[in-house]
Amino acid sequence: MWLIAKYEAVSLFSLRPSFTTASGGKTLLAPTPFAIKMAIFDALCRAQSLEVARSHWPAIARLEVALRPAEQAVVSNVFQRVLDYRDGVFRSIIRYREYVHLFGDFAIGLGWEGSDQRDWLRDALLHITYLGKRGGFVQVLNVPAYTEVLPVEFVSLTRPETNFPLDGTMQVVDDCAPNLSFEKIDVYNPAKKLSKGDRTERHVVLPYRLKRSSKSFSWYERYNVSVS
């Protein structure tokens, strides 16, 4: 069973790859499975309760995730002044950052084994307000719909692809490790912190072609995914 929801970005998107440090300025072109699952968990906490979200966490962690990217993605390359905290002192420094303007709606597909309908998951998708870095606000465009077959225009972010277009854009995305427990994602538990083994990295190819670029931006355009 699959559950599909459509969104539109209402602010700039930014999400650095998980293998970079906090000072890294590069961004991915789309949210990762880990980011999407954490957004679902956050939405459940706000709409229901922490206890409800905790009870659903094992099912969330095992979800299959697919994406139909936005029609176009324009990456802006900027230098901005930020506050850097070191040795007990805040210092104003200049750092490189990238932000993505997503043009057109994008869709997220969530899959699981079996034919059961998960209305708690549908309700959580309705309450997602941002993806990626905080401030990357999104607006849901429809009531998420159930389907037995994932539409062909979706790209799996959690299953390794054996056949992919050579002219697409590769991204390294992270996902929850199979044994990732609730205690590891609980930000209020100081004794448990995410380690490298708690995330799984995957190489995916998004159906984006670079249309134009300069020193200040890179313009990507989505192409149709065909069945081979």
Buried (B, 14 or more C-beta within 10 A) or exposed (E): BBBBBBBBBEBBBBBBBBEEEEEBBBBBBBBBBBBBBBBBBBBBBBBBEBEEBBBBBEEBBBBBBBBBBBEBBBBBBEEEEEEEEEEEEEEEEEEEBBBBBBBEBBBBBBBBEEEEEBEBBBBBBEBBBBBBBEEBBBEBEEEBEBEEEBEEBBBBBBEEEEEBBEEBBEBBBBBBBEEBBBEBBBEEEEEBEBEEEBBBBBEBBBBBBEEEEEEEBBBBBBEEBEEE
